[in-house]
Amino acid sequence: MKTRLLLLCLCALAAGAPSAQARKFSTYYTKFEISIQGQMTEKWSKTTIHGPDYGCPAREEESGGATIRFATAGPQKVTAGVYGGWHGHPVLQISDDRYGRSQTENADGSAADCSDDFRPSYDGSACGHREWRASVSLFKEKHFGFNFPADDPKYPFECPYPDKPPTWGSDDYWDSGYVISRYDSGVDWLDAVLASRCNRHGRHCRPPKKTVVIHNVKHVSLPYSNPASPGTFDGSYEADIDWTATIHRLEKVHTGR
């Protein structure tokens, strides 16, 4: 009877305690709350010059812009560790106000109707305001940044969308959301939120700050001119990125030791 009772107690303790593997895994990650808010404004114009001997059109004129705003609806819980980076996908509320126009032209700049040979002129009426929610992916790399699904699928083809500038890279995917992700903060988030501060002798170490604020402001200027086709393309893509991330640590830093 005593033996049976002892076995039942041991089973109850085993069921109520986390496994050694789970305990080991959990010690590598620290709990945080993160809030993100910001926006990107873009403005672009592009002229494609085919020349009067090309046929219709001799020129194509396109221009437009957008203001993309994004913010988490309050602090979002995530974890982070030296070995695995960020875990968790905070949800963003995103709004977009996009405008644009495109026109096919004769060599003198007058409007040209090219029928079905080229896409017709668009007056921008298919653009406008959009709102949606999306998960944000925090970069696991050294510099703090993030990406989220962009607005391109939210608009029909008749809403002029900026083409990829040649300097972006021929093999790299392009849309307005990727501009935000490529121009990250440059802040070493591992050092900012997980690293202790010690004196030059490695002593008297203090834990990292409980709350870290990262503010990222970038101006992007990418020309449409292409050295491979001089005189064919003109114009530029301009964007201003401004966002703030507030990272609040909820517990002591775990290093897996």
Beta strands, then each sheet from edge to edge (+ up, - down):
strand 1: 30-49
strand 2: 59-72
strand 3: 76-81
strand 4: 85-87
strand 5: 91-105
strand 6: 128-135
strand 7: 137-138
strand 8: 146-147
strand 9: 211-223
strand 10: 233-249
sheet 1: 4+ 3- 1+ 2- 5+ 6-
sheet 2: 4+ 3- 1+ 10- 9+
sheet 3: 7+ 8-
end
